[in-house]
């Protein structure tokens, strides 16, 4: 599961990890075999809530060490829409940190210019953001205490080659209460953030930044780390490792493996922007030192990713009239290093024969502007304008400005109607979590597209075992080209309800409860559904909401089993269980555990009269057949 670097990588490990440090720190060579520093790779991700956008400033991260006390290794603020991080993590910084054992972290979030939107009747609505007192929210500090058995330790080495990942996870469902009865909706904020040395998910890590150099012989390329849409700051440097199957899309053309790295090596250093979707592989440099590699599966570079002459926009195509696409829930990506959620319900993208079209993580060729159909999630680049107040991006292209559209993997959800070899018929409920009622499918096919009998080409994919008529399915893939339906959609993955991401969300009345559980053991828990303080207990899977009261048996919530980590290396995934006392307005305190048995001991100590439980959010999968919810994470707010 964690193969070694191999001969060439070992030879260059010292150099590459030194490159991951902030330039001012550099590499250290001391006679006492102690550089005094190692590397922290700080990543950000989000667990989704009831939002269409959730944009705040992440200001800084501090660490509390047993010897050094408090240090602040990351203090470059970034504007982050955490709803865009529900499926990936983003490398925020690769920076040097002193050798020490760190027991806690503090994250500072700035809500002063927050942009938080919710869905109201299929339309995004900007919410009013307040704290628990009803006042406007400004800066909030979240203090997190690490699990005692999984603290962040940077051991002494001759060079800055001791490196650890620091995974920061923002639980949006546990952090907010949405009141849809007000107009606009009101979001009461108290952020719930966890920080861990092993992530509680298996998401890929996105690494964005301009190209520095490449080495075809070794099979690597290096970038300056500039997360999100940052156009100026450098938050470290990083070397990424090519593989024979790494897919490159460079200026709209696809390459695989060494061929892609060779083309990338010919592009201009410093100005060519790249974004890699990587797997993080923990490794060992010797018997005591932990390091790691970022192995890209998919790399985008050049003008179809970002350039100085065009702006970007990401959203869902809800209608197409001729060569005009209507997008809902769009985010404008300005080349000045800013992104902003479009406040008007819809925006416009213009396409034409000159539009370069590619598909995410796909070597598909022959795509063109008619490959874009209603229902498709896209990222487009072109010339931005604001006619009559409507955000418009002209992606038709010209001799000076590249127009492009990148088709993104799109999620369908709905119950199965029928199936045949190579196809399924779906009663489509949502596309990318938008209700199907907002989509105008006119033009997708010669005949009308009927959502109640939406035809999906499954190719060689098999239906999950036990799937019958009425079984909910989550399907990923791409909408069929405009005008070609049926089939309406080409699937790349199919998940049954029991394998689709699920969220268990439990809420108690404002006074909270001291008796939230019917059972609590070292093996799991059940919710007390008879508690008079209970206001809601549901499992959400795609567009499906399951009220726990409607189930024949009260579901058992159990921890997800983590795979065994190789000797001496951190696990690639560890379930994470946390409880936070959120009574203070400006400071939040959270304790976390990787062992559920330790968590079960702590919960009764923390849930008392002075600090009763108000919310519980678990993320994982729900098997209706066994009535078991397997939780990769559980957050209790008290």
Steps between C-alpha positions, in 0.01 A plus 500: 500500500800726562779399257845645555639784295734286290867556426482833316251661740715409801801669341308825462283491811707747701495752217127464434387532857728797550320656204171457684614742769440873484789660313610710798554187706708313247688176568710454811820300530644486852770285648260390775285326235206726588369758258256621764208495254265273313210549261127531560268445206178680597190398306143636515176319429132529591218266593183625331196659659180660370677763291561590138810702598690557823777755452710628790858611554730246663750731666763288676597176668695487826649195669574445868822309560629344819834683466444797270162605633281666238619552142304621197636316195220616266387860516409582141120548484314324221140540389344155486161372385481183706213362293748460213712281731236238576667249265867607520758649733717796404866539592500832686869513588819300513702674766783442746423440866745447790576152628253436782192307604189708446196428714249754369417733212308826461321606181388861454199558274391846389128537417511877446448463124343153508277397210270217608212388278227241546254344258144631515257337254784402270656849499815608688429770757763698687438451873530738790794384715484547878657360816311340790403845634359615164793735435709514184789252498858618472800291609472163675787288633459123514731322746546129432669248732653205311439138590767413758618204291515689169673828572703686242866411553789636296818311589857635465673428169809624319289680241141618507380154393267414788157579359139444603163576352269722708142440381254780587131412461207744530170328588240739355197305625628503859609864478176669404129518567288613203167673558300492177202675663668842468542693177779473410589179683710548813812296568619491861871422500728321742775331297590138575846420362720197556875468441669161465824337393306238302189610308155361579435458126664365187460815289761599245711809572498783248837675463485832313789720399726625221762269352857532630680221314481132409728198475394251235772253601384485861133541409418811703397860468498779760262787567463798727202434727225756435174355630150577376514806272793674667683702234794628704593315820739204511422258781793267445622291208424138422623225271244261351570150367387392153374146431441308175125557543501869599264684266607849388274755331725778376354792305202278418693195373521173693818298563582205723807431716843605375353658186306746715796576723713565192250752360468664841878536524500714184260759644608828656607478862340752734206585274352160415232421757443138599248313714566138597253260659719274707510206735717558806734213581666499841856367480804448719845645436649274768374306800398813691409773253162534328477677166264465206429536128226671303417270207281669234232302322384803299680825412357808326732771371505800273233721352203266552575507873589868551659782306536879519247578227192304603283452806345176620156395610378172653140389525222272381340530155124520561405605144652539155355718224710477187854577614397672822535303823313600816686415820356482850696523824807631318828618644695765309876441498679827436861496381580765761506219755142532621191282478144601574169318507259651246221667697247501218337160454646435157793596279584450133779329305531546123657214300571434134712302252815667636439384856756245621318223690659242728364258759625475858746213555413354160716458188190528281568665164270650239310710754354830381250765600213261433638263764350737760141412587243592764583346837877516456722653770767711327792736545525753217758766417448803281447874493292626792235771474192612691228600249178608676644365824529141374838334551609392152810313385568488126684171447476500121873577471695726271851546365603669825273343762456127548142395566462164670258278691605213725226244560501399866384164633132549583290324765149362446276366776169321483326162525543228240206448264638215292826359368635312200844396384705818472228741613273608783187709512497746791221702658729800521464705819806725505802597293791633704253532790275739302139384462435367153208744466738792436645342183365575154614199296375641168755421229678218682331252267288491189211400726420643840717381788280362778659514847269224627655264242851640469714263296857433613759313293689285753730329252686215673407623849297253705212602720579463871396166642145495632381796291133471412232734371467798732854465638668843529810536284779758490656517153803699386599580143429742217182615329468370142585757228240765424236373259608134523273362777409225568697381684489812712814431703821295485590348836851460638397369846185366665443483875216342691347681796724297734817624327402864440627769738252544785456751782327424827381827654336523841375821660365569846304802627683820590539389863676182381498161669719310744362162388547490122573129469287192553820293502868598511775238509856466376355346182245767404190693596131548431299821525228526765206559269265540799693793649247787535771748401555332162382717211642315198691179423555426132737328262562689176622317189494707183148645474365234734412580863434207734334585831637262763152474651377332179750215522388173656815482714702786647824509292829410666776757442840330490850627417635427153783249518834654401746293294820404678778755447842377387748475786637837599276700267185701570176353372367624167157516665385503863144555622471814709258568786472843661300691757498877528379746760372786288352718775752783456437744215851569373683182610409138436666205680499153347647170623557221250557125512599237245388220732124464537542326836685806634230720351227296671673558834525877441145566378324457839765720660440781250122474464384632837249753628731796439586382146215286359504354149338712229603334173659180374628455146649176373638446150533158343271244333168348600405138431123474521521120488709472817371827647856609571646848442880468461648836601836627379441806717267602781474855633299582811424865574432581864 
